[in-house]
Amino acid sequence: MKPEEFKNFDATGLAALVKGNQVSPRELTETAYEVILKENPLVNAVTHLRLEEARIEAENADVTAPFGGVPILLKDMSQYVKGSPATAGSKLLAQNKAAHTSHFVRRLKNAGFIILGHTNAPEFGLKNITEPVLHGASKNPLNHQYSPGGSSGGAAAALASGMVPVAGASDGGGSIRIPASFTGLIGLKPSRGRVPVGPGTGRQWQGAAIDFFLTKSIRDTAQLLDSMQVFQKEAAFHIPLYEAGYLNTRNVNRKYRVAFSTDSPVGTPVSEEARIAVYKAVKLLEEAGFDCKEAVPAIDGKQLIEQYYLMNSGEMASLIHNLEQALGRILTHEDMEIESWALSQAGLKLSAGEFSRSLAAWDQASAVMHQFHETYDLYITPAAAHIAPKLGELNHSENMTERLKQISSLPSAAQQHLIYEMFEPSLTYTPYTQLANLTGQPAISLPIHQASNGMPIGVQIIAPKGNEHWLIQTGHLLMNAVKG
């Protein structure tokens, strides 16, 4: 198969070719490798290749599996393959190798995928851009001056440049949906508990973070849900299996009640392009008979983001403590990027009561959203408030960096205020996605609109917990309408 032909297929299409003996898993692996060699120097998406292992796996691929023989790249963040690098984008872990293959990856391999390697991510997945010190910045394939987003930015750059037909990703505050918006891809964050984590790591960011994929087609997203959904007894969170199957729910069988909003939940500016994207989606849904009204849930968005950052602080304090124990020394700001340092230091001064109240705020927001969905089936917002930022645009000023280095000298309340100030420029780009992470709801970014400069911007749709099939149905409708 020629590289340009390979780039035109989604994962479902390539799997069908394998099943029909029109192409072999080994040929797909070699073609993907050829594309990576050409495209990766341009976008810096792939940080590690396991080509020889992939070749062996391709020769022994189960071609009867849903994605039998299809090559994939995984995110260098929790998607572990035993013996492969597991750096989490951090120079502290530059030499770290995975001691085991994660449960998510084992299930992914059972679906037939051939794992080619791993993609770039910001240190510990803390940013909505991908510019780690360890591996350097990933670039947006649509325009190399722009970021592909984060934290699954390497995955987005790999998929959008055609290296693979689907890419592993994860989402703790928008890290699938944000890069999908910035690169013109489809990005679903499933319901909390829908896909496997652990064993032993069932509370990734207290349930805010979940592993899934970036895709080029809704049918790939649906088939991936069918392949990956699981009722995992040892996990911290559960959700009933969707027995009907997501591939079987392609057609909309009801006219959904839709709420939409373009305003930022934290009061930051929103571009006209983001508003146009939402209005375009609403118009298409209204033409399909949906009842769409402008409405917002009664949630204090800024307060909820403050609780999100408080959780991040506690999680980073725990992570750095564990690294200090493993390395046998005290770590300083010179050992890590400044965001990691600031969050870890702020986490040290949080009380158990503050952390517990933070999680309770998530539950309160979830209850509000449940009531909101009693009136509205779906909630539509921009996936991002602006097109992708340019590379380096969100770098901190020297003054901010120096303030962050001294954060340990501040009282806890002042630390949290500084954390919010640190993230505010990046939050201005992406204020919409964190809500679904904290409430545990499924949310999808769809490539509905292209700005006047040619860069894409996505529309986010949020559904009640467990209702990914509503997103799949609506996604099919919208993507077919956009394609004309």
C-alpha positions as CSV (number, residue, x, y, z in Angstrom):
1,M,0.0,0.0,0.0
2,K,1.3,3.4,-0.9
3,P,1.6,6.1,1.9
4,E,-0.9,8.5,0.3
5,E,-3.4,5.7,-0.1
6,F,-2.8,4.6,3.5
7,K,-3.5,8.1,4.8
8,N,-7.0,8.2,3.3
9,F,-8.2,5.2,5.3
10,D,-9.7,5.2,8.8
11,A,-9.0,2.2,11.1
12,T,-12.2,0.4,10.2
13,G,-11.4,0.7,6.5
14,L,-7.9,-0.7,6.9
15,A,-9.2,-3.6,9.1
16,A,-11.7,-4.5,6.3
17,L,-8.9,-4.6,3.8
18,V,-6.9,-7.0,6.1
19,K,-10.0,-9.2,6.5
20,G,-10.5,-9.3,2.8
21,N,-6.8,-10.3,2.2
22,Q,-6.3,-7.1,0.2
23,V,-3.4,-6.0,2.4
24,S,-1.4,-7.7,5.2
25,P,-0.8,-6.5,8.7
26,R,2.9,-6.5,8.0
27,E,2.4,-4.3,4.9
28,L,0.3,-1.8,6.9
29,T,3.0,-1.7,9.6
30,E,5.7,-1.0,7.0
31,T,3.6,1.7,5.3
32,A,2.9,3.4,8.7
33,Y,6.6,3.3,9.4
34,E,7.4,4.9,6.1
35,V,4.9,7.7,6.8
36,I,6.4,8.3,10.2
37,L,9.9,8.6,8.8
38,K,8.6,11.3,6.4
39,E,6.2,13.2,8.7
40,N,7.7,13.0,12.1
41,P,10.7,15.3,11.5
42,L,8.2,18.0,10.5
43,V,5.8,17.7,13.5
44,N,7.7,15.9,16.2
45,A,4.8,13.6,17.2
46,V,6.5,10.3,17.9
47,T,9.0,9.9,20.7
48,H,9.6,6.2,20.6
49,L,9.2,3.4,18.0
50,R,9.1,-0.3,18.7
51,L,9.4,-1.3,15.1
52,E,10.9,-4.8,15.5
53,E,8.3,-5.8,18.1
54,A,5.5,-4.4,15.9
55,R,6.7,-6.4,12.9
56,I,6.6,-9.6,15.0
57,E,3.1,-8.7,16.3
58,A,2.0,-8.0,12.7
59,E,3.1,-11.4,11.5
60,N,1.1,-13.0,14.3
61,A,-1.9,-10.6,14.2
62,D,-5.4,-11.9,14.8
63,V,-7.1,-10.6,11.6
64,T,-10.5,-11.7,12.9
65,A,-10.4,-9.1,15.7
66,P,-12.2,-5.8,15.1
67,F,-9.0,-3.9,14.3
68,G,-6.9,-6.9,13.3
69,G,-3.6,-5.9,11.9
70,V,-4.1,-2.1,12.1
71,P,-1.1,0.0,13.3
72,I,-1.6,2.4,16.2
73,L,0.5,4.8,18.3
74,L,-0.1,5.2,22.0
75,K,0.3,8.3,24.2
76,D,3.4,8.4,26.5
77,M,1.1,8.8,29.5
78,S,-0.3,5.8,31.3
79,Q,-0.6,3.7,28.2
80,Y,2.2,1.4,29.2
81,V,3.8,-1.3,27.1
82,K,6.1,-3.5,29.2
83,G,9.8,-2.7,28.4
84,S,9.0,0.5,26.4
85,P,9.8,4.0,27.6
86,A,7.3,5.5,30.0
87,T,8.5,9.1,30.4
88,A,5.2,11.0,30.9
89,G,7.0,13.8,29.1
90,S,9.3,14.4,32.1
91,K,13.1,14.6,32.1
92,L,12.9,12.9,35.5
93,L,11.6,9.8,33.8
94,A,13.7,10.0,30.6
95,Q,15.2,6.6,31.3
96,N,12.1,5.0,32.8
97,K,10.8,1.8,31.2
98,A,7.3,0.4,31.8
99,A,7.4,-2.6,34.2
100,H,4.0,-3.9,32.9
101,T,1.6,-3.5,30.1
102,S,-1.5,-1.5,31.2
103,H,-4.9,-3.0,31.3
104,F,-6.1,-0.5,28.7
105,V,-3.3,-1.5,26.3
106,R,-4.0,-5.2,26.9
107,R,-7.6,-4.7,25.9
108,L,-6.5,-2.6,22.9
109,K,-4.2,-5.4,21.7
110,N,-7.0,-7.9,22.1
111,A,-8.9,-5.7,19.6
112,G,-6.1,-6.5,17.1
113,F,-4.0,-3.3,17.0
114,I,-0.3,-3.4,16.2
115,I,1.5,-1.0,18.6
116,L,4.2,1.0,16.7
117,G,5.3,3.2,19.6
118,H,4.4,6.3,21.7
119,T,3.6,9.9,21.1
120,N,4.7,13.2,22.7
121,A,2.9,14.8,25.6
122,P,3.6,17.7,28.0
123,E,5.2,16.8,31.4
124,F,2.7,14.7,33.4
125,G,-0.1,15.8,31.1
126,L,-0.6,19.2,32.8
127,K,-1.0,21.5,29.8
128,N,-3.3,22.0,26.9
129,I,-0.2,22.4,24.6
130,T,2.6,19.9,23.9
131,E,6.0,21.5,24.4
132,P,7.9,19.5,26.9
133,V,11.5,20.2,27.7
134,L,12.3,16.4,27.3
135,H,11.1,15.9,23.8
136,G,10.5,19.4,22.4
137,A,7.4,20.9,20.9
138,S,4.9,19.0,18.7
139,K,3.6,21.0,15.7
140,N,0.2,21.2,14.2
141,P,0.3,19.4,10.8
142,L,-2.2,21.9,9.4
143,N,0.2,24.8,10.1
144,H,3.5,24.2,11.8
145,Q,3.4,27.6,13.4
146,Y,0.6,26.4,15.6
147,S,0.3,23.9,18.5
148,P,-1.7,20.7,18.0
149,G,-2.9,21.2,21.6
150,G,-2.4,18.9,24.6
151,S,-2.0,16.9,26.5
152,S,-2.6,14.4,23.7
153,G,-0.9,16.8,21.2
154,G,1.6,14.2,19.9
155,A,-1.3,11.8,19.3
156,A,-3.2,14.5,17.4
157,A,-0.2,15.5,15.3
158,A,0.5,11.8,14.4
159,L,-3.1,11.2,13.4
160,A,-3.6,14.5,11.5
161,S,-0.4,13.9,9.5
162,G,-1.5,10.4,8.5
163,M,1.1,8.4,10.4
164,V,-1.6,6.1,11.8
165,P,-5.4,5.8,11.2
166,V,-6.2,6.2,15.0
167,A,-4.1,7.2,18.0
168,G,-4.3,6.4,21.7
169,A,-5.0,9.5,23.9
170,S,-6.2,10.4,27.4
171,D,-8.3,13.2,28.8
172,G,-8.1,14.6,32.3
173,G,-9.4,18.1,31.6
174,G,-9.9,18.1,27.8
175,S,-6.8,16.4,26.6
176,I,-8.6,14.5,23.9
177,R,-11.1,17.1,22.9
178,I,-8.7,20.1,22.9
179,P,-6.3,18.6,20.3
180,A,-9.2,17.3,18.3
181,S,-10.5,20.8,18.1
182,F,-7.1,22.3,17.1
183,T,-6.4,19.7,14.4
184,G,-9.7,18.9,12.9
185,L,-10.2,15.4,14.4
186,I,-12.9,13.6,16.4
187,G,-12.2,13.3,20.1
188,L,-14.5,11.4,22.6
189,K,-14.0,11.4,26.3
190,P,-16.2,8.4,27.5
191,S,-18.1,8.3,30.7
192,R,-16.1,7.7,33.9
193,G,-15.8,3.9,34.3
194,R,-16.6,3.1,30.6
195,V,-13.2,1.9,29.5
196,P,-10.5,0.0,31.5
197,V,-7.9,1.5,33.8
198,G,-5.9,-0.2,36.5
199,P,-5.9,-2.7,38.1
200,G,-4.3,-0.6,40.8
201,T,-4.7,2.8,39.1
202,G,-8.5,3.1,39.1
203,R,-8.6,6.7,40.4
204,Q,-6.5,8.6,37.7
205,W,-6.8,12.2,38.9
206,Q,-9.6,10.9,41.2
207,G,-11.6,9.8,38.2
208,A,-11.2,12.9,36.1
209,A,-8.8,11.3,33.7
210,I,-9.7,8.6,31.3
211,D,-8.0,6.8,28.4
212,F,-9.4,6.6,24.9
213,F,-8.6,7.7,21.3
214,L,-8.4,10.4,18.7
215,T,-10.1,9.3,15.5
216,K,-10.8,10.4,11.9
217,S,-14.3,8.9,11.7
218,I,-17.4,8.4,13.9
219,R,-17.5,4.8,12.9
220,D,-14.0,4.3,14.3
221,T,-15.1,6.0,17.6
222,A,-18.2,3.7,17.8
223,Q,-16.2,0.5,17.1
224,L,-13.5,1.5,19.6
225,L,-16.2,1.9,22.2
226,D,-17.6,-1.5,21.4
227,S,-14.1,-3.0,21.6
228,M,-12.9,-1.2,24.8
229,Q,-16.0,-0.9,27.0
230,V,-15.7,-3.2,30.1
231,F,-17.2,-3.8,33.5
232,Q,-13.9,-4.0,35.4
233,K,-14.6,-5.4,38.9
234,E,-11.4,-4.2,40.5
235,A,-11.8,-0.7,39.2
236,A,-12.9,2.2,41.4
237,F,-15.7,3.3,39.0
238,H,-18.3,1.2,37.1
239,I,-20.9,1.9,34.5
240,P,-23.3,-0.7,32.9
241,L,-22.2,-2.1,29.6
242,Y,-24.0,-0.8,26.5
243,E,-25.2,-4.1,25.3
244,A,-26.9,-2.8,22.1
245,G,-23.5,-1.9,20.6
246,Y,-22.3,1.5,19.4
247,L,-22.0,0.5,15.8
248,N,-25.7,-0.4,15.9
249,T,-26.8,3.1,17.0
250,R,-25.8,5.0,14.0
251,N,-29.2,6.5,13.2
252,V,-30.9,9.0,15.5
253,N,-34.2,7.5,16.7
254,R,-35.4,10.5,18.5
255,K,-35.3,14.3,18.3
256,Y,-33.0,15.4,21.1
257,R,-33.7,18.4,23.3
258,V,-30.5,20.5,23.0
259,A,-29.1,23.3,25.2
260,F,-26.3,25.4,23.8
261,S,-24.1,28.2,24.9
262,T,-21.1,30.1,23.6
263,D,-20.2,32.0,26.7
264,S,-17.1,31.1,28.6
265,P,-17.9,29.5,32.0
266,V,-15.0,31.4,33.6
267,G,-15.8,34.8,32.0
268,T,-12.9,34.8,29.5
269,P,-13.1,36.1,25.9
270,V,-14.6,33.8,23.2
271,S,-13.7,34.2,19.5
272,E,-16.3,34.8,16.9
273,E,-15.1,31.7,15.1
274,A,-16.0,29.6,18.2
275,R,-19.4,31.1,18.3
276,I,-19.9,30.5,14.6
277,A,-19.0,26.8,15.0
278,V,-21.7,26.3,17.7
279,Y,-24.3,28.2,15.7
280,K,-23.5,26.1,12.6
281,A,-24.0,22.9,14.6
282,V,-27.3,24.2,16.1
283,K,-28.6,25.1,12.7
284,L,-27.9,21.7,11.3
285,L,-29.6,20.0,14.3
286,E,-32.6,22.3,14.0
287,E,-32.9,21.4,10.4
288,A,-32.9,17.7,11.5
289,G,-35.9,18.5,13.8
290,F,-34.0,18.9,17.2
291,D,-35.3,21.5,19.7
292,C,-32.4,23.8,20.5
293,K,-32.4,26.5,23.1
294,E,-29.7,28.7,24.6
295,A,-29.3,27.7,28.2
296,V,-26.5,27.0,30.7
297,P,-26.4,24.9,33.9
298,A,-26.4,26.7,37.2
299,I,-22.7,26.0,38.0
300,D,-20.1,28.6,39.0
301,G,-17.5,27.8,36.4
302,K,-14.7,29.7,38.0
303,Q,-15.2,28.1,41.4
304,L,-15.3,24.6,39.8
305,I,-12.0,25.3,38.0
306,E,-10.5,26.3,41.3
307,Q,-11.5,22.9,42.7
308,Y,-10.0,21.3,39.6
309,Y,-6.7,23.0,40.2
310,L,-6.8,22.1,43.9
311,M,-7.1,18.4,42.9
312,N,-4.2,18.9,40.5
313,S,-2.1,20.3,43.3
314,G,-2.8,17.3,45.6
315,E,-2.2,14.8,42.9
316,M,1.1,16.4,41.9
317,A,2.3,16.5,45.5
318,S,1.6,12.8,45.8
319,L,3.4,12.1,42.5
320,I,6.5,14.0,43.4
321,H,6.6,12.4,46.8
322,N,6.6,9.0,45.2
323,L,9.3,10.0,42.8
324,E,11.4,11.3,45.7
325,Q,11.0,8.0,47.4
326,A,12.0,6.1,44.3
327,L,15.0,8.3,43.5
328,G,16.2,8.6,47.1
329,R,16.5,12.4,47.1
330,I,14.6,15.6,47.5
331,L,13.5,17.2,44.2
332,T,13.7,20.9,43.4
333,H,12.2,23.2,40.7
334,E,15.3,22.4,38.6
335,D,14.3,18.8,38.3
336,M,10.9,19.5,36.6
337,E,9.0,22.0,34.6
338,I,7.7,25.0,36.5
339,E,4.0,23.9,36.4
340,S,4.8,20.6,38.0
341,W,6.8,22.3,40.7
342,A,4.2,24.9,41.5
343,L,1.4,22.4,41.7
344,S,3.4,20.0,43.9
345,Q,4.4,22.7,46.3
346,A,0.8,24.0,46.6
347,G,-0.4,20.4,47.2
348,L,1.9,20.1,50.2
349,K,0.0,22.8,52.1
350,L,-3.5,21.5,51.4
351,S,-5.4,19.8,54.2
352,A,-7.2,16.5,53.8
353,G,-10.4,18.5,54.5
354,E,-9.8,20.9,51.6
355,F,-9.1,18.0,49.3
356,S,-12.2,16.2,50.3
357,R,-14.4,19.3,49.9
358,S,-12.9,19.8,46.4
359,L,-14.1,16.3,45.4
360,A,-17.5,17.1,47.0
361,A,-17.8,20.1,44.7
362,W,-17.5,17.7,41.7
363,D,-20.4,15.7,43.0
364,Q,-22.5,18.8,43.5
365,A,-21.8,19.8,39.9
366,S,-22.7,16.3,38.8
367,A,-26.1,16.6,40.5
368,V,-26.7,20.0,38.8
369,M,-25.9,18.5,35.4
370,H,-28.3,15.6,36.1
371,Q,-31.1,18.0,36.7
372,F,-30.1,20.0,33.7
373,H,-30.3,16.9,31.5
374,E,-33.8,16.3,32.8
375,T,-34.7,19.2,30.6
376,Y,-32.0,19.0,27.9
377,D,-30.7,15.8,26.5
378,L,-27.5,17.3,25.1
379,Y,-25.4,20.3,26.0
380,I,-23.4,22.0,23.2
381,T,-20.5,24.5,23.6
382,P,-17.4,25.3,21.7
383,A,-14.7,22.7,22.3
384,A,-12.3,25.6,22.5
385,A,-12.8,29.3,22.7
386,H,-10.2,30.0,20.0
387,I,-8.2,28.2,17.3
388,A,-4.9,26.7,18.4
389,P,-2.3,29.0,20.0
390,K,0.9,29.5,18.2
391,L,4.0,27.6,19.4
392,G,5.5,29.3,22.4
393,E,2.6,31.7,22.8
394,L,1.7,30.3,26.2
395,N,5.2,30.4,27.7
396,H,5.4,32.1,31.0
397,S,7.0,35.5,31.5
398,E,10.2,35.7,33.4
399,N,8.3,37.4,36.2
400,M,5.7,34.6,36.5
401,T,8.4,31.9,36.4
402,E,10.3,33.6,39.3
403,R,7.1,33.9,41.3
404,L,6.3,30.2,40.7
405,K,9.8,29.2,41.9
406,Q,9.1,30.9,45.2
407,I,5.6,29.5,45.6
408,S,6.5,27.4,48.6
409,S,6.9,30.6,50.7
410,L,3.3,31.6,50.2
411,P,0.3,30.6,52.4
412,S,-2.0,28.0,50.9
413,A,-4.8,30.4,49.7
414,A,-2.2,32.6,47.9
415,Q,-0.7,29.5,46.3
416,Q,-4.0,28.5,44.8
417,H,-4.5,32.0,43.6
418,L,-1.1,31.9,41.9
419,I,-1.9,28.5,40.3
420,Y,-5.1,30.0,38.8
421,E,-3.1,33.0,37.5
422,M,-0.5,30.6,36.1
423,F,-3.0,28.7,34.1
424,E,-5.3,31.6,33.1
425,P,-3.7,32.3,29.7
426,S,-4.2,28.6,28.7
427,L,-7.6,28.4,30.3
428,T,-8.7,31.3,28.2
429,Y,-8.2,29.0,25.1
430,T,-10.0,26.0,26.6
431,P,-12.5,26.8,29.4
432,Y,-15.2,24.4,28.3
433,T,-13.8,20.9,28.6
434,Q,-13.1,20.4,32.3
435,L,-16.8,20.2,33.3
436,A,-17.3,16.7,31.8
437,N,-14.1,15.4,33.5
438,L,-15.3,16.5,36.9
439,T,-18.9,15.2,36.5
440,G,-17.9,12.0,34.8
441,Q,-20.0,12.6,31.7
442,P,-19.2,11.7,28.1
443,A,-18.3,14.5,25.8
444,I,-17.1,14.7,22.2
445,S,-15.4,17.3,20.0
446,L,-16.5,17.3,16.4
447,P,-14.7,19.2,13.6
448,I,-17.6,21.4,12.5
449,H,-16.0,24.6,11.5
450,Q,-12.9,26.0,9.8
451,A,-11.8,29.6,10.7
452,S,-11.0,32.2,8.0
453,N,-7.2,31.4,8.3
454,G,-7.9,27.7,7.5
455,M,-7.4,26.4,11.1
456,P,-10.2,24.2,12.5
457,I,-12.2,24.7,15.7
458,G,-14.4,22.0,17.2
459,V,-17.8,21.9,18.8
460,Q,-18.3,20.0,22.1
461,I,-21.4,18.0,22.9
462,I,-22.0,16.7,26.4
463,A,-24.5,13.9,27.2
464,P,-25.7,12.4,30.5
465,K,-23.5,9.7,32.0
466,G,-23.6,6.4,30.2
467,N,-25.1,7.9,27.0
468,E,-22.2,7.8,24.6
469,H,-24.6,6.4,22.0
470,W,-26.4,9.8,21.9
471,L,-23.1,11.4,21.0
472,I,-22.4,8.7,18.4
473,Q,-25.8,9.2,16.8
474,T,-25.6,13.0,16.8
475,G,-22.0,12.8,15.6
476,H,-23.0,10.7,12.6
477,L,-25.8,13.2,11.8
478,L,-23.5,16.3,12.1
479,M,-20.5,14.9,10.2
480,N,-22.7,13.7,7.4
481,A,-24.3,17.1,7.2
482,V,-20.9,18.9,7.2
483,K,-19.6,16.7,4.5
484,G,-22.7,17.5,2.4
